[in-house]
Amino acid sequence: MINFDEKRDFIRMAADHPLHFHVAGSGDAGRGICVNLSATGVLFHTDQPIATGTQVSINITPEYSVVSPFDADIEVLRCIPNGVEGEYEIAGKILSIS
């Protein structure tokens, strides 16, 4: 049995991979860094604020070919400044995985 202090249903895996995103219903797109990923959510940093409730398509392509690329549609749950000037922390709920 895995013992962890996390109060969530799924363990978050730390990640440090480039992430690309497209905001649904607009031409807005951007880049960021995936911070962590779980079976139901993702956390990433970017230089663009994205409003809570917005649906976004994300692509994470790891630097090493032994890990498969990851495409998903998410709903933004939280967007807050991450402590670095001009950067934001985006938390999203995974709606579907491609």
VENNOR-V804990 format. One record per residue. N is the residue number from 0. RES is the residue in one small letter. PHI is phi in radians with two decimals (* if undefined). OMEGA is omega in whole degrees, 0 to 359 (999 if undefined). D_FIRST is the distance of its C-alpha to the first C-alpha in Angstrom with 1 decimal. Layout:
# VENNOR-V804990
n	res	phi	omega	d_first
N	RES	PHI	OMEGA	D_FIRST
N	RES	PHI	OMEGA	D_FIRST
This chain:
# VENNOR-V804990
n	res	phi	omega	d_first
0	m	*	178	0.0
1	i	-1.45	178	3.8
2	n	-1.88	177	6.3
3	f	-2.58	183	9.7
4	d	-1.52	181	13.0
5	e	-1.06	181	14.0
6	k	-1.71	181	15.5
7	r	-1.72	179	15.7
8	d	-1.28	183	14.3
9	f	-2.25	177	13.7
10	i	-1.20	175	13.0
11	r	-1.55	177	16.4
12	m	-1.72	177	17.2
13	a	-1.12	180	20.0
14	a	-2.50	176	23.1
15	d	-2.57	185	26.7
16	h	-2.14	174	28.5
17	p	-1.05	181	31.9
18	l	-2.34	173	32.0
19	h	-2.00	179	35.1
20	f	-2.46	174	35.7
21	h	-2.29	179	38.4
22	v	-1.44	182	39.0
23	a	-1.04	176	39.7
24	g	1.35	178	43.4
25	s	-2.55	177	44.7
26	g	-1.58	182	45.5
27	d	-1.20	178	43.3
28	a	-2.54	180	40.9
29	g	-2.94	180	39.3
30	r	-2.23	177	36.9
31	g	-2.84	177	34.1
32	i	-2.17	176	31.0
33	c	-1.24	180	27.5
34	v	-1.64	176	25.4
35	n	-2.71	187	22.1
36	l	-2.55	174	20.8
37	s	-2.32	180	18.2
38	a	-1.16	184	18.3
39	t	-2.17	183	20.8
40	g	-2.74	180	22.6
41	v	-2.50	175	24.3
42	l	-2.25	178	25.8
43	f	-2.49	177	28.9
44	h	-1.91	178	31.9
45	t	-2.65	180	35.5
46	d	-1.66	180	39.0
47	q	-2.14	174	39.8
48	p	-1.27	177	38.9
49	i	-2.26	186	37.7
50	a	-1.13	175	38.3
51	t	-0.97	180	35.5
52	g	1.61	180	35.5
53	t	-1.26	174	36.7
54	q	-1.63	186	35.3
55	v	-2.38	172	34.8
56	s	-1.65	180	34.1
57	i	-2.11	173	32.1
58	n	-2.33	175	31.8
59	i	-2.01	178	29.5
60	t	-2.04	180	30.7
61	p	-1.05	182	28.8
62	e	-1.21	184	31.0
63	y	-1.87	185	29.6
64	s	-1.24	179	30.2
65	v	-1.30	177	26.9
66	v	-1.94	183	25.4
67	s	-1.28	172	27.0
68	p	-1.08	185	28.9
69	f	-2.28	176	27.5
70	d	-2.09	181	29.9
71	a	-2.68	170	29.2
72	d	-1.84	182	31.1
73	i	-2.24	170	30.0
74	e	-2.01	181	31.3
75	v	-1.21	178	31.8
76	l	-1.73	184	30.3
77	r	-2.70	173	31.4
78	c	-2.43	181	33.9
79	i	-2.36	173	34.5
80	p	-1.03	184	36.2
81	n	-1.71	178	33.7
82	g	1.72	176	35.9
83	v	-1.86	182	37.7
84	e	-0.87	176	41.2
85	g	1.37	178	41.3
86	e	-2.08	183	37.6
87	y	-2.23	174	35.3
88	e	-1.79	181	31.6
89	i	-1.96	175	31.0
90	a	-1.88	182	27.9
91	g	-2.34	175	27.8
92	k	-1.62	179	26.1
93	i	-1.30	179	25.8
94	l	-1.63	179	28.2
95	s	-2.75	178	28.3
96	i	-2.09	181	27.4
97	s	-1.59	999	30.2
